[in-house]
């Protein structure tokens, strides 16, 4: 009876294990790991020239391709290192789920964050619409058929874009390589590490962007040496870039924590790279663009939790017997819980209920 009671208590302790300290992962190790990944992500970009002593690239295209390879290596090394540090058992569903690489409820994680992000660009959309109206007015003044001309112009632009994208190295950098590698390192790897290190999710959302912004400090040297700017101007330009990388990094970390999907911050990253900074005011649009920007911003903050809560992007995890731990972020306390599955073929439908603003806890 005594042995049975002890075994039952041990089973209960295992099943109720709450990983606030990461199951042996200290906050110092988590921060040092994140800092090392951020430094490595930048340092490896200069490794071919400074360490391997390779000759400078002959063209801009070869220069970027070399950086693409370095960024890919950095991402793979960071994922492997994080998987070793995190309290994971080596099982494919566990490892991929911990890094937000999932394929369940993909359209919610894709469409809803994209719709939310687009609200911040309401002023930009208004400006583009007014520019389109100006184009229509010019066609009308020349006595042309506006509808046919516009459709033909849009069609030609779309075809040209599709044909030139595969060969445009800048497209690969801005919309494919940079977003994927940065989200893998600075969201998929760092967020689980910091959570396992005992940091609250609010702290993680604002701490991850610091590492993300520090990884852009190399732009000061690039502005200074390559673009021949003074140190003050280079610092101001880099400082401005650091500012909006912190803001976007916080938002991307928020999306990752709320949805548990890496695709959510990834699609937001690609969209923001394409759109650039939101238009707050333009001479052509006048107050209209400012009003649209304010309205879009209000809509953004109003729907920020609604479009990223549990029923919007539900979490479904399929685990086999004794499969490894999976990461969840739960309700207002934002505690990371390690669930140990014991039933064979058990399918767990989890409502990933992070802070719902003023919403009451769902039972």
Secondary structure, DSSP 8 states (H G I E B T S, - for coil): -HHHHHHHHHHHHHHT-B-SS-SS--HHHHHHHHHHHHHHHHHGGGHHHHTS-----SSHHHHHHHHHHHHHHHHHHHHHHHHHHSS--S-HHHHHHHTT---TTHHHHHHHHHHHHHGGGHHHHHHHHHHHHHHHHHHHHTT--HHHHHHHHHHHHHHHHHHHHTT-HHHHIIIIIHHHHHHIIIIIIHHHHHHHTT--HHHHHHHHHHHHHHTTTHHHHIIIIIS---HHHHHHHHHHHHHHHHHHHHHHHHHHHHH--HHHHHHHHHHHHHH-S----BTTTBHHHHHHHHHHHHHHHHHTTGGGSTTTS-EEEE--TT---EEEEEBTTTEEEEE---STT-EEEE---B--TT-----
